[in-house]
Amino acid sequence: MANTLATVAEVLSILEKHGAPWHHADIDLVYLTESFLLLDAAIAGLQDLALAVPEKRFNHKRAFIFRETLCEIILVKDGKAGPVTNYWGDTVFRWNAPLLHPEPFSFCHGSFTVISGENLRKHRDEKKSRQPHRWSEPTSFDAS
């Protein structure tokens, strides 16, 4: 069975029918570019729709609330040796290339891509190496 949007919808529907409602608390996105400059401007311009979350503003991440849902965006740069995220500005996480799943998914009137399964597993498996405890350190916040 292909890993498609239809497959995900079917799995969630089956789980819910069997007494396991599936509610995901947030939306996680990757942003493949060199900086958050354009994204920060977009979020600032959407104050009626998107409320920035300053407590999650880091060198590697931005977050906002959209319709009561937390949306977190991780910055991925196109490094010389492949895609990288600089957690906290000094902890390099090297993604595998290609970063994204090779086939885009069609949804409504557009299409989107998702992170490859290999990268999703790697990101989860190496969580401790990214020093997640640092989210609460005042020096970790990006004031720009």
N, C-alpha and C positions, 0 to 999 in steps of 0.2 A: 504494500500500500504506500502510495506517495505521501510525503510529508507536505501536505497542502493546507490551505485555509479551510477547505471543506473537510479534510480529515480532522483537523483540530476541532472544528465545530461539532463534528459527529462524536468525537471522543468526549467532549464536554457535555453534550446532550445525553449520552449514555450514562455517564457518571451521575448526572443530576437525576435521571430517571430511576437510578438505583440508590437514591438516598444520599448522594455525596454532592451537594451543590458546590459549584466551583466559583469562587469569587476571588479575583486577583486584586490586591490592594492598590497596585500602581501600574504604570506603564513605563517600561524601560526602553530607551532608544539609544542608538549610537549615532554620532554626528561626525562624518568623515570630512574634516576640513582642518585648517591650521589654527583657528582661534574661534572664540565664542562671539566675536565682534558683531556679526550680523544677527546671530541668534539673540544676543542681549538686546539689540535694538528692536527686534521683532517682539520679544516678550514685553519690553517697555511700552511698545505701541499698542499692545493688546490688553491694556489694563482692565478693560471691561470683561474680557474673557479669560485671561490668564493672570493669576496672582503669583508673582515670584516668591520663592521660598529662600530667603537669605541664609538660613541655617544649613542649606545644602549647596551653597555657592563655593565651589572649590576650583582649583586650577584645572581639574579634570572633569568637573560636573556642574551642571546647572539643573534647577528643578523649578517647577511651577505647578499650581493647582488649576486644573481645568475641569469645570463641572463636577467639583468635589472629588476629583481623582488626581492623585499625585503623579506627575510626569517627570521622570528623571532622564537626563540626557548626558551621556558620557562622550567626551571629546576623543576622537581617534584621529591621529595625524598620520599622513602617508610618509613614513620614515624611509631612509635609504635601504634598510634591511627589511622593510615591510611595515605594516600598520602597527602603530604604538599608541599607548595611552600613558601619559606621565602623571600617575597618581601623586597627589600632594605636591606636584612640581618637581619631585626628586626620586620617585620610585617608578621605574620603567616597567611596563607590562607589554610584552611583545605578542601581538596577535598573530595567528597563522594567516598566510595568504592562500587563497583569497579570503577577505574578511567576511564577505556576505555569501549567502546561498546563491548558486548560479542562476536560478530561475526566479524572476519576479512573480508576485502573486497579484492577480486582478481582484479588485474589491471596489464595489460601487462604480464610480466613474474614473477610477485611476488604478495605479498599480504601486506596489511597494516591494521592498526586498527585506529579508530577515537575515540575521546573523547566521553563519553556518553552524551546523550542529557541532562540528569539531571545535569551533571557537567558543561556543556556549559552554561545552564541557570543560575546556581549558580554563575559561574565566571562572567557573564555579570551583574547579579543582585547585586553583592557585589563589584562592581568596585570601588566605593568611599571608601570602607573600606580598600582598598589596597593602598591608598594615591597616586594616579597617578600623582599628582602635583610634586612629588619628583624626577621625571625623570630629571629635570634640575638642581638639587642641586649637586654641585661638589662633595660632600661627598658621594653621592649615587653611583658613578662610581666604577667599580671593576678594579683596576690597575694591578691585577695579570696576 
